[in-house]
Amino acid sequence: LSAQSGIFVTTTDYQSGSAAFLAPGATEAEANLLNVHSDAVARYYNGRIYVINRLGQDNVLVLDPGNLRTPLLQFSTGNGTNPQDIAIVAPDKAYISRYDSAELLIVDPQTGTERGTVDLSAFADADGLPEMSAMAQIGTRVFVACQRLDRDGGFAPAGDSYLAVIDTGTDALVDMDPAVAGAQGIRLAAANPYSVVAVGRRIIVSE
C-alpha cells in the first residue's frame, strides 16, 4: 500500500510470521493482525494485498485492506514449488515465479484458478531449475529474474544470471537477441539477482 493509504508489513522471527498495518498519520502500528509464513512477502494491486507464503507453504493469501484479519482467498501454487513473487498484469491474470519449478505459473488472482504455465527451463543450470525469483512489469512485458544457482554446490551461482522476458499478451518468451538461436533473455552484469524494480522504462536489479 502507499503511504497515503497505509503501510502493510510482513514480519518474522524466522520461526513464525505475522502482519502489521500502519495507518496514515498513526504513530503506532496495528500488530499481529494475522499469521503468515515465516518466509513471506506482500504485493499490492487494485485494492487487494497478496501475501506470498514461500518455502514449505506454497500458497498465496488475498487480503482486503479494510479487513486484514480475515483473508478473502487462499490458493496453492503447487506442492513443493516455493513461490517467490507475483506480477498481476490484469484483474484476472497474474504470473507467479516458483523457485523450485522450471515453470512460471499463470493464475486468475481473483479465484486462484490456474490458467497455464510458461516454460523457463531454457534458463536452468545443470540442476534443471532456473531459480526464478523477483519480477517486474513494464507495459506488456514481465521480467523474471533467473538466479541460476548450483544446488549441489551450496547454491553458488552457476555462471551467468538472466532476466527472462515474457509477453503478457501471448505468454511467450521474448527473444532479446535474435542473432542467437533460441529465445534469449537479458544477461545480467553480475550473478544472483535478488530484487527487480521497474522505475519508469528502466529496471533496477540488485545482484
Helices and strands as residue ranges (DSSP letters): E 7-12, E 17-22, E 35-36, E 40-45, E 48-53, E 59-63, E 73-76, E 83-90, E 93-98, E 103-108, E 113-119, G 121-123, E 132-138, E 141-146, E 149-150, G 151-153, E 156-157, E 162-167, E 172-173, E 186-187, E 196-199, E 202-205
